[in-house]
Amino acid sequence: MAKYLLLKHYRGAPEPVNNVPMDQWSQDEITAHIQYMNDFADKLRSTGEFVDGQALAQEGAWVRYDGEGRPPVTDGPFAETKDLIAGWMIVDTDSYERALELAGELSAAPGKDGKPIHEWLEIRPFYGNAPTITE
């Protein structure tokens, strides 16, 4: 089995078909979307393919060490994940093809007017072991 990260983006990916921001959805549409995500996770739990998943709040900051005795530096000249990443799910599948199939199904979560979003998801494999660096 191999683990894959299915990454949901606010922006940075190609636009989804049903591209209406969630803050313009009705409460029923938001509830239906969340229910789809929960049902999808439950289905993967039953097959043993679900590892974890979370929606992310938009708050957050970049942080870095700035030297002994100095406070950490926050924010910077970079795009912040709070503006880019909406959430994620980790699956553990027998093949990359299965991970693609699951990502495609997750992409069909309902959005505005109950229509599938057809959003683009980023799929990234986890390293089984730390990569070896050769010189």
C-alpha positions as CSV (number, residue, x, y, z in Angstrom):
1,M,0.0,0.0,0.0
2,A,1.2,3.5,-0.7
3,K,0.0,6.8,0.8
4,Y,-1.1,9.8,-1.3
5,L,-2.1,13.3,-0.3
6,L,-5.1,14.7,-2.1
7,L,-4.8,18.4,-1.7
8,K,-7.8,20.8,-2.2
9,H,-6.9,24.3,-3.2
10,Y,-8.6,27.7,-2.9
11,R,-6.6,29.0,-5.8
12,G,-3.5,28.2,-7.7
13,A,-5.0,25.2,-9.5
14,P,-7.0,25.5,-12.8
15,E,-10.5,26.8,-12.1
16,P,-13.2,24.1,-11.3
17,V,-16.3,23.8,-13.5
18,N,-18.6,25.1,-10.8
19,N,-16.4,27.9,-9.6
20,V,-18.5,29.8,-7.0
21,P,-16.7,30.6,-3.8
22,M,-18.1,28.8,-0.7
23,D,-18.9,32.2,0.9
24,Q,-21.6,32.5,-1.8
25,W,-23.2,29.2,-1.1
26,S,-26.4,28.7,1.0
27,Q,-26.1,26.9,4.3
28,D,-27.8,23.9,2.7
29,E,-25.2,23.8,-0.1
30,I,-22.4,23.9,2.5
31,T,-24.0,21.2,4.5
32,A,-24.4,19.0,1.4
33,H,-20.8,19.5,0.5
34,I,-19.5,18.6,3.9
35,Q,-21.8,15.6,4.0
36,Y,-20.4,14.4,0.7
37,M,-16.9,14.7,2.1
38,N,-17.8,12.8,5.3
39,D,-19.6,10.1,3.3
40,F,-16.6,9.7,1.0
41,A,-14.3,9.4,4.0
42,D,-16.6,6.8,5.6
43,K,-16.6,4.8,2.3
44,L,-12.8,4.8,2.4
45,R,-12.8,3.8,6.0
46,S,-14.8,0.7,5.1
47,T,-12.2,-0.3,2.4
48,G,-9.3,0.5,4.7
49,E,-8.0,3.3,2.3
50,F,-8.7,6.3,4.5
51,V,-5.9,7.6,6.6
52,D,-6.9,11.2,7.6
53,G,-8.4,14.3,6.2
54,Q,-9.2,17.9,7.4
55,A,-10.6,21.1,6.2
56,L,-8.3,24.0,7.0
57,A,-9.3,27.4,8.5
58,Q,-8.1,30.4,6.6
59,E,-6.1,31.7,9.6
60,G,-2.4,31.0,9.6
61,A,1.1,32.6,9.1
62,W,4.5,31.8,7.8
63,V,7.0,31.5,10.7
64,R,10.8,31.2,10.7
65,Y,13.6,31.2,13.2
66,D,15.4,34.6,13.1
67,G,18.4,34.0,15.4
68,E,19.2,33.4,19.0
69,G,17.2,35.6,21.4
70,R,15.1,37.1,18.6
71,P,11.4,36.5,18.1
72,P,10.3,34.4,15.2
73,V,9.5,36.2,12.0
74,T,6.0,35.8,10.7
75,D,4.7,36.2,7.2
76,G,6.8,37.2,4.2
77,P,6.8,37.8,0.5
78,F,5.4,34.4,-0.3
79,A,1.9,33.1,-1.2
80,E,0.5,31.8,2.0
81,T,-1.1,28.4,2.3
82,K,-4.1,29.9,4.1
83,D,-4.9,31.6,0.8
84,L,-4.2,28.5,-1.3
85,I,-5.0,25.3,0.5
86,A,-8.6,24.5,1.6
87,G,-8.0,21.0,3.0
88,W,-6.6,17.6,2.4
89,M,-7.2,13.9,2.6
90,I,-4.6,11.1,2.9
91,V,-5.5,7.8,1.3
92,D,-3.6,4.5,1.4
93,T,-4.1,2.6,-1.8
94,D,-2.7,-0.4,-3.7
95,S,-1.8,1.7,-6.7
96,Y,-1.4,5.2,-8.1
97,E,-4.2,4.4,-10.4
98,R,-6.6,3.8,-7.5
99,A,-5.4,7.1,-5.9
100,L,-6.3,8.9,-9.2
101,E,-9.7,7.2,-9.2
102,L,-10.4,8.3,-5.6
103,A,-9.2,11.9,-6.4
104,G,-11.6,12.0,-9.3
105,E,-14.5,10.9,-7.2
106,L,-13.6,13.5,-4.5
107,S,-13.5,16.2,-7.2
108,A,-17.2,15.6,-7.8
109,A,-18.3,17.0,-4.4
110,P,-21.3,19.2,-4.7
111,G,-21.0,23.0,-4.7
112,K,-23.4,25.9,-5.6
113,D,-26.8,24.7,-6.7
114,G,-25.9,21.1,-5.7
115,K,-23.9,20.7,-8.9
116,P,-20.5,18.9,-8.7
117,I,-17.6,21.2,-8.4
118,H,-15.3,19.2,-10.6
119,E,-12.4,20.9,-8.8
120,W,-8.8,20.1,-9.6
121,L,-7.0,18.2,-6.8
122,E,-3.3,17.9,-6.4
123,I,-2.2,14.3,-5.7
124,R,1.2,13.8,-4.1
125,P,2.7,10.5,-3.0
126,F,4.4,10.2,0.4
127,Y,8.0,9.0,0.4
128,G,8.1,5.4,1.8
129,N,11.6,6.3,3.1
130,A,13.6,9.4,3.1
131,P,15.1,10.1,-0.3
132,T,18.7,9.2,-0.9
133,I,20.9,12.0,-2.0
134,T,23.8,10.9,-4.2
135,E,26.7,13.2,-5.1
